[in-house]
Amino acid sequence: MASWMQRVVLGVVLAGMLSAPVMATASGPKARLVVLTDIENEPDDAQSLVRLLLYANELDIEALVATTSTHLRNEVHPDSLRRIIAAYGQVQPNLLLHAPGYPSAESLLALVHAGQPAYGMAATGPGKDSEGVLRIIAALDKADPRPLWVSVWGGANTLAQALMRLKATRSPAELSRLLTKMRVYAISDQDDAGAWIRRTFPDLFYIVSPGGYGAATWGGMFVAVDGLDNSTISTKWIAHNIQQGRGPLGAEYPDVAYGMEGDTPAFLGLIPTGLSDPDRPDWGGWGGRYELYTPALEAMDPKGFNGNVPVEPETRPIWTNAVDTVTPYTDSPHGRAITPGPRSYSHFQATIWRWRDAFQNDFAARIAWTTQPPEKANHPPVVALDHADRLTVTAGTLFQLSAKGSSDPDGDSLSYHWFHYPEVGSWKQPIPAKGAENIYRVTFRAPMVTKSETAHFIAAVKDKGTPSLTRYRRVIVTIEPKR
């Protein structure tokens, strides 16, 4: 019998052969990432760091910077980053048995830096450069064509100082070139620097839910939804699947105090699952879905809790809350394997929690990688298409989408779910499957249109391992009117 690693290699090769030449790699180039974190403000930053390190092979982490926030105004804790990285170092050799590319703890420790131990814009200006500031600038100056993502888990004053220095020392053309390379995802505004950045650099790509935390998309990580099975965010689930008996890195995952991993959406969409395109926040993915517009002040819950950070009217479009309407599917005891549940939900946080069970199971599987040999752990399926991921069809005609050739490195049985994502693309009316949607090849009928329209379809392929893992492919269908 072939070894586990031989099956992995064979599965990947076969998937490529069966779908060539039209199958693109699900991952593409790794995303470059700088993290700014007010770790030790409360436990959720440490929780998010544990998860991030489990995906360190999927991302190019270029800096981990300890910062302040409105909740941690006068101190920074790079020591806490180093402690968790040290625990990662104990399990990194085992992680490499499951997937290549996990960096050494020593290389990650070299990326730990500190911002100013003071609050907000008062800690910016001449003479206020910090290690974190210099690291951001060095990362931007690299001769690397990939965007640089700045993931802001706390205050943004370290980023503000870096931008302030660049504005003072670079030509307008050079500053514009560098800003074009930057992408920011901030977990709300946790100091007064975020609003300043957006005002001062109106062309900077910026994802944020400004204002009160109750109006933030990132709450979809942990808010329990009435009528749903919320077990994968429960204290019991976390203890059993992440913390206890899961090795030294799992032991570093602290109990929830206010909300589980509120910072994680700032990098979750960068993990290559075949679902997200990070440069298209409006397409949706594990980190949520966002649309580009100028939000009204009253929509930002300006009087809600946000640590007393001033809530200012936005002066330009930003990537911010978008609403999805989700009808969760449930497992059937007999007959068709999955069926839509009785209730639909419309909410901006639904753009995260619609994927929550999938990314929580993925987290649990990765923690298992830290202690288990490959043959005793689960690994995600490889999703293939036997057609292009961009199709053009005529209104009123039937067309077929197929994930034929998908495979699993562990030899697990696979389940399929094809669905139209109506919030994405120009055609907003749901396009139902013709018959069962839970087989690898599903037929749809193109709606009648009067102009060219686009519709996005997702293939979600889940294995039956423990825990079950899901990967995706997206097909964008252009629908042309009849001539």
CORWO-V731056 format. One record per backbone hydrogen bond with DSSP energy under -1.0 kcal/mol. CO is the residue of the C=O (numbers start at 1). NH is the residue of the N-H. If there is no record, write none. Layout:
BEGIN
co=CO nh=NH
co=CO nh=NH
END
This chain:
BEGIN
co=3 nh=7
co=4 nh=8
co=5 nh=9
co=6 nh=10
co=7 nh=11
co=8 nh=12
co=9 nh=13
co=10 nh=14
co=11 nh=15
co=12 nh=16
co=13 nh=17
co=14 nh=18
co=15 nh=19
co=16 nh=20
co=19 nh=22
co=19 nh=23
co=31 nh=60
co=32 nh=149
co=33 nh=62
co=34 nh=151
co=35 nh=65
co=36 nh=153
co=37 nh=67
co=38 nh=41
co=42 nh=45
co=43 nh=47
co=44 nh=48
co=45 nh=49
co=46 nh=50
co=47 nh=51
co=48 nh=52
co=49 nh=53
co=50 nh=54
co=52 nh=55
co=53 nh=56
co=55 nh=58
co=60 nh=33
co=63 nh=35
co=64 nh=113
co=65 nh=37
co=66 nh=115
co=68 nh=155
co=72 nh=69
co=77 nh=81
co=78 nh=82
co=79 nh=83
co=80 nh=84
co=81 nh=85
co=82 nh=86
co=83 nh=87
co=84 nh=88
co=85 nh=89
co=86 nh=90
co=88 nh=91
co=88 nh=92
co=91 nh=95
co=92 nh=96
co=94 nh=97
co=95 nh=98
co=95 nh=99
co=104 nh=108
co=105 nh=109
co=106 nh=110
co=108 nh=111
co=109 nh=112
co=111 nh=64
co=113 nh=66
co=114 nh=132
co=116 nh=118
co=120 nh=123
co=121 nh=124
co=125 nh=128
co=130 nh=134
co=131 nh=135
co=132 nh=136
co=133 nh=137
co=134 nh=138
co=135 nh=139
co=136 nh=140
co=137 nh=141
co=142 nh=144
co=148 nh=183
co=149 nh=34
co=150 nh=185
co=151 nh=36
co=152 nh=187
co=156 nh=160
co=157 nh=161
co=158 nh=162
co=159 nh=163
co=160 nh=164
co=161 nh=165
co=162 nh=166
co=163 nh=167
co=164 nh=168
co=165 nh=169
co=166 nh=170
co=171 nh=175
co=172 nh=176
co=173 nh=177
co=174 nh=178
co=175 nh=179
co=176 nh=180
co=179 nh=182
co=181 nh=148
co=183 nh=150
co=184 nh=207
co=185 nh=152
co=186 nh=188
co=190 nh=70
co=193 nh=197
co=194 nh=198
co=195 nh=199
co=196 nh=200
co=197 nh=201
co=201 nh=204
co=205 nh=184
co=206 nh=319
co=207 nh=186
co=212 nh=215
co=213 nh=216
co=216 nh=219
co=217 nh=220
co=218 nh=221
co=219 nh=222
co=219 nh=223
co=225 nh=228
co=230 nh=233
co=231 nh=234
co=234 nh=238
co=235 nh=239
co=236 nh=240
co=237 nh=241
co=238 nh=242
co=238 nh=243
co=239 nh=244
co=247 nh=251
co=250 nh=253
co=261 nh=264
co=263 nh=266
co=264 nh=267
co=264 nh=268
co=267 nh=270
co=268 nh=271
co=271 nh=273
co=273 nh=472
co=277 nh=280
co=280 nh=283
co=281 nh=290
co=285 nh=288
co=291 nh=320
co=293 nh=318
co=296 nh=299
co=297 nh=300
co=300 nh=212
co=301 nh=304
co=305 nh=213
co=318 nh=293
co=319 nh=208
co=320 nh=291
co=324 nh=347
co=326 nh=345
co=328 nh=341
co=330 nh=339
co=337 nh=332
co=339 nh=330
co=345 nh=326
co=347 nh=324
co=348 nh=351
co=349 nh=352
co=349 nh=353
co=350 nh=354
co=352 nh=355
co=355 nh=359
co=356 nh=360
co=357 nh=361
co=358 nh=362
co=359 nh=363
co=360 nh=364
co=361 nh=365
co=362 nh=366
co=363 nh=367
co=364 nh=368
co=365 nh=369
co=367 nh=370
co=368 nh=371
co=368 nh=372
co=373 nh=376
co=374 nh=377
co=382 nh=407
co=389 nh=476
co=391 nh=478
co=393 nh=480
co=394 nh=397
co=397 nh=446
co=399 nh=444
co=401 nh=442
co=402 nh=386
co=403 nh=406
co=407 nh=382
co=408 nh=411
co=413 nh=464
co=415 nh=462
co=417 nh=460
co=419 nh=458
co=421 nh=424
co=433 nh=435
co=437 nh=418
co=440 nh=403
co=442 nh=401
co=443 nh=434
co=444 nh=399
co=446 nh=396
co=453 nh=479
co=454 nh=427
co=455 nh=477
co=456 nh=421
co=457 nh=475
co=458 nh=419
co=459 nh=473
co=460 nh=417
co=461 nh=471
co=462 nh=415
co=469 nh=463
co=471 nh=461
co=473 nh=459
co=475 nh=457
co=476 nh=391
co=477 nh=455
co=478 nh=393
co=479 nh=453
co=480 nh=395
END
